Amino acid sequence: MQNEKAQWAKQHHFGLILLLGALTTISPFSIDMYLPAFHQIADALGSTQERVALSLSSYFIGLAVGQLIYGPFLDRFGRKPPLIFGLSIYILACFACLLSWNVEALIAFRLLQALGGCVAGVAAVAMVRDFFPLSEGARVFSKLMLVLSVSPLFAPTVGSFVVTAWGWQSVFLFLAGIVALILACVIFLLPEGHRADPSISLSPPAIARNFGQILSHPRFRRFAGSAAFSFSGLFIYVAGSPAIFMGKFGLDARQFGLVFALLSVGIIGGGQFNNYFLKHYSGEKIYRTAIVSQLIVALIFALGAAFDLYGLVAHIVLIFLFLACAGLTYPNAASNALAPFEKNSGSASSVLGCLQMSVGAIGAAGFGFLNLPANVGVSSLMAAGTFIGCLIFFFGGKRAET
């Protein structure tokens, strides 16, 4: 079975990567594409943009919770049935969103949309484990990281065009159409990467024990825990970047968009350099070097920001370097964290995703509560998260074999 999967993956490598990449873009597009429509939505539903923003919060909640729900189902029933079910729910929720009669309904339907769509990211990560060996898994994760990093560059732009041309409801119609195409590819083109396993129980106590076993594995705890904290800097940066570049340095919306796009190249470049480094070094060695480098950059950023030593260019350079390190850390952490789990890699993938989303969301929310200048708050949280990530990696578990 494993040889057959590996042979199929080799023969259809480009198509498989393309489909896995498409699955990973569902959430970024669902988050970023409707942002330009906030003003229209608020006017149409008789609300405020602040209230409309709660539909974004409900989507994040759905992502974090839904990942834990789907993991055991992906292991019990195989990858395709839960994927088909979740994407179908997502499509129905898109139509519900565009028919929303008030902002409270939109908030609820966005939660449902996330609960359906989050299966895509969990399944994509698990299928990397299904179809590719550890030696190639980190390279595949780097390619998925490229797709994931590029998505926020295009989603708001596409959203602006769609909203301007056809109105805010068309965003959800567009998302439904794209996911319907992805669903068709899953049904008709994608083979099952993981056979259904009736021995896996879906009772709450059994699921809790399964998650406990995953979290107790030294290799998973070491890489997943470390990556969740080090990668939280990306969420913190996204939350604080408007306040830094538009608030502190006075950039307008167009200039901010250009800076945001430039900085996204950092994480894209880090992921692509990772493919080169993997030809010469183990994933663990790359991760060790990258997270230490990331901590050094974060500390330099935090110290300089505290004493107001940096101008605009220095901020851009330091954040660029930080994100480049993040592009190196996550693919290797994910590949190593999932390596011990063949039978329950879906559950392991869901725990990995939930940890990343939860820690990142807490870090981003923490920025809003700090009564500090924006650059000081962002850089301090970046440094704190990366420092905790280093502690977990170097002292939080047994050294994993590579």
C-alpha positions, 0 to 999 in steps of 0.5 A: 500500500505504501509503495503504491501511494509513493509510486502514484505520488511520484507519477502525479507529483505536480498535480498532487502538490497543486491540489494540496496547495489549493486545499491550504489556500482555502482558509487564507482566502476565506480570511483575507478576501472579504476584508475589502468588503467590510464597509459594504457589509456594515452598510448593507446589514445596518451595523458597524465595521467593528461588529463585522470584524467579529465575523473574522473572530468567529472564523478563527474560533472555528478553525481552532476548534474544527481542527481538533474535531476532524483529526480523529475522523480523518484517521477513522474514516480515511482522508476523503470522506471527512474532506468531502463532508467538510468542504460541502459544509463550507460551500453551503455556509458560503451561500448562507453568508451571502444571504445573511440578514444581519451581522449576527447571522453572518458571524454565525455562518462564518463560524460554520464556514470555518468548521467546514473548511478547516478540514482542508488544511488538516487533511493536506498536512496529513496527506503529506505524511501519507504520500511522502517519506520524511526525507521528502516531507520537509520539501513538500511542506516548503512548497505548501508554505510558499503557496500559503505565504503567497495567498495573502498577497493576492486574496485582498486584491482579488477581493477588492476587484470582486467587491467593486464589480459585483458587491460583497455577496459575490465574495462568498459566491466566488469562494463557493465556486472555487471550493466546489472545483477543489471538491470535484478534484478531491472526489474524482482525482485524488486517491485515498491516502489512508485506509479507514481504520475501524479500530480507532474509536471516536468516543470522547474518552478515546479521542482525549487519550489519543490526543494525550498520546500525541502530546506526550510523544517527545518528538511531537512535543518538542517540534510542535510546541517549539514551532507554535511559539516561534511561528506566533511571531507571524500572527503578531506581525500581521496584527501589529503591522498596520499600527507600525507602518501606517500609524508610526511611519505614516504610510498610506494604504497603497504604500502599506500594501507594497511593504506588506507584499515585500515582507511576504517575500521573506517567508516565501524565500525562507521556505524556498531556501529550505529546499536547498538546505535540505539537500545538505543538512537534516531538517532538525539541524536546519530548524536548530540554526533557524530558530536561534537566528530568529531569536537573535533577530527578534532580540535586536529588533526588540532592543532597538525598538525599546530605545527608538533607534530604528527608522522605517528601513531598519524595521522592514529589514529586521521583520524581513529577516524574522519572517525568512527564519520563520519560513525555514522553521515551520516546514522542518518542525511540521515534518519532524513532528508528524514523523512518528505518526502513521496510524493517527497522522490526521489527529497529529496534524489537527493537534499541530494546527490547533497549537499553532492557531491557538498560540498565534491567536493569543499572541496577536490578541496580546498585542492589543492589550499591551499599552506600548508603542506598536513597534515595541509591543510587536518586537517584544512579543516576537522575541518572547515567543521565539525565546519560549520556542527555543526553550521548548526545543532545546530543553522540552523533550528528548533529542529526536533522531533524524 
